Amino acid sequence: MLACVAAGVAQFYTQLGSRAEGIVGPSPWEESLEIEPQLGSTPRAFAREMRAAGAGEPDYPAAQAYAAGWLALAALQACGSLVPDRMREAFANLRISTLLGEFAIDPNSGRQIGHQVLLVQWHDGVKVIIHPDAHADTGSLEFPSGWRLILASLGSLHLRTRRPPENDNSNDA
């Protein structure tokens, strides 16, 4: 199995075509996610709004920018100031969701601790979300998790049975 950071964007398949089949990558957002965010639109509504605005098919960089705008507005409303230290404190106190899922940052490091990045895999030209349970392991190898990942990728296999040659006389005595 091959994983590539760029595999989460649609352009990856556009550029590679069938060579992208089976490749795994991270994606912070997918239109099919069933999320009811506290800030902004749902993933499906956001995608619909982007298409209606003539922006074409949205990809996760657009969703990230959209979520960042909502988060910046929430932080600004919470602190009432554009002073960087006050904004950082406001961001550190936010525990909220957007179309990307949960948002929370560590107040000391500023590291995102609320959001779980999805893994996607290309199957027949379509990004398929690998169910989060398949990669929720904390470091040990677990038989069922591996099988879930394998089962998620079986659709891309094009299995054929091998026929014996027509002139095979091996059964003749």
Residue, then its C-alpha position, 0 to 999 in steps of 0.5 A: m500500500l502506498a500513502c501520499v500526502a497529496a492523495g487527498v485532493a481531487q487533482f491527484y487523480t486528475q493528474l495520475g489517472s488509474r495510477a492513483e488507484g489504491i493510494v491512500g492520503p489524508s483529507p481534513w474534509e470530505e463532502s460526504l461527511e455527516i457533520e452538523p457544525q456549530l459554525g458555518s455550513t455542513p459539508r454538503a451545503f458548503a459544496r453546494e454553495m461553492r458550486a452555485a457560486g461558480a467555484g466548481e468542485p470544492d476540495y479540502p483547501a477551500a473547506q479549510a479556508y472556509a472553516a478558518g474564516w468562521l474560527a477567526l470570527a468566533a475568536l474575534q467575537a470572543c476577545g473583541s480585539l485583533v491583538p495577537d496575544r488576545m486572539r491566541e488566547a481566544f483560539a485556545n479557549l474555543r471548543i467548537s465544530t466546523l465542517l472539518g469536525e471538532f476544533a480545539i488547540d492546546p493553549n501552550s503549544g497552539r497545536q490542533i488537538g480537536h480535529q481528526v484527519l481522515l484517510v481516503q483511498w482512491h477506488d475506481g476514480v473516487k475517493v473513499i473514506i477509510h472508516p476511522d475505526a480502521h486507523a484509530d489504533t494507538g500503536s499496537l497491531e490489531f487483527p480486525s483493524g488491518w482487515r477493515l483496511i484491507l476490506a476497504s481496498l478490495g473494490s479496487l482489485h480486478l481479480r480474474t481466474r486463470r484458464p489452463p491452456e487449451n492444448d493442455n494434455s496433462n490429464d491424458a494417460 
